[in-house]
Amino acid sequence: MLKPQPQRTCIGCGAKKPQNELMRLAAQSGGAPIYDETGRAPGRGAYLCAQIECVEKAWKRRAPERMLKLQENAPTQLRDELLRRLSD
């Protein structure tokens, strides 16, 4: 019998999907948030659908800052990296 996949919510569109279908952002202690390719980086996590629209919506609504409990704005370099990965 297959083990059920944990469900996570996209911070861009609010859709609930299996965790392995979403991209994970991780807040490192004392540092800027990163894109967590492995899904296993330590720190608080937030999830996004692998769609350009979701990344843009999340940054427009300042969702990464709220979900990762950041003291400052999420870096635009991270947004640009995610958009670049999705457009390839």
N, C-alpha and C positions, 0 to 999 in steps of 0.2 A: 504494500500500500504506500502511495506517495505521501510525503510529508507536506502539509499545507504551507504555501508560501506566505510570509508576512505581508500585510497590506500597508502601504504608506500613502500619504496625501501629497500631491504636487502643490508647491507653494505658489505656482503661477496660476493654474486654472482650477485647482481644488479637486481634481479627479482622483479617486482612489484606485491604485493599481498595485500589482505585485511589486515588491521591493526590487527584484532583479530587473524590472523594466524601466526603472527610473535612474536618473543621475543623482549622485549624492554630493552635497557640499558639506564640508566639515570645518568647524571653528576650532582652530588650534589655540591652546592656552597662551594668551599674551600676544598672539600674532594675527595676521590677516586670514580670512577664510580661504580654503583651497578646494579645488575640484578633487574629489576622492575617487579615483578610478577603480580601486580595489573594493571600495565599500567597507573597509575595515580600519580606516584611520581613526585614531582616538579623538575624542571631543564631541561636542554637540553636533548633530547632523540635521540637514534639511534636504528634501528631495524635489527634483524637477523632472517633468516629462522631457523626453528627448525631442523637443520641438522648439523652433525658434520663437514662436509666439509665446510660449510659456516662460522662456528666459526673459523676453522683453517685458511681459506683464509683471513678473516677479520684481524686476528692478524698478519698474515704474511705480509699483505699490510699496517699494522698500521692504519687501517680504524677507529677503535674506537678513537684514539687520534685526528684524523682529524675531524671526525664528531661531537665529543663531545667537541672539542676545548680544549683539555687537554694540560697542560704545560709539562707533563712528560708521559712516556709510560703507557699504560693501564696495570694494574696489572695482572700477570699471574695467580693469585689466582682466579680472576674473570673468566678467560678463563677456568681454571680447573673446576670451579663450573658449568659452562655452559656445558662443555663436560660430566661431571658426571651426570647431569640431563638428558642429551640426551641419554646416554648409559643405563640408567635404564629402 
